[in-house]
Amino acid sequence: MAANLVRFEDAQELIIDKLTSLGIFKTRSEAIRAGILELGKSYGVFKNARELEDELAVRKMSKISKELKTGKRKLLTEDEVKRKYALK
């Protein structure tokens, strides 16, 4: 997850304050995330939700693959899982 610093001025600050004070969004971060999703829809960044989900899955699989190759993540066999969690 990336962290970003966003500065609001004038109209943007007023709008985001209204969105949170009216309870439409609990936090500024939540409002920003929703806004980014709407921009993606408006500009047709992805054809549909399925395409977006596919891209997210590919990114997740790539990350896991890299972690396995670098030793940051380990795969367990079925027997190892059973022993680890005391399963029969």
Secondary structure, 3 states (H helix, E strand, C coil): CCCCCCCCCHHHHHHHHHHHHCCCCCCHHHHHHHHHHHHHHHCCCCCCHHHHHHHHHHHHHHHHHHHHHHCCCCCCCHHHHHHHCCCC
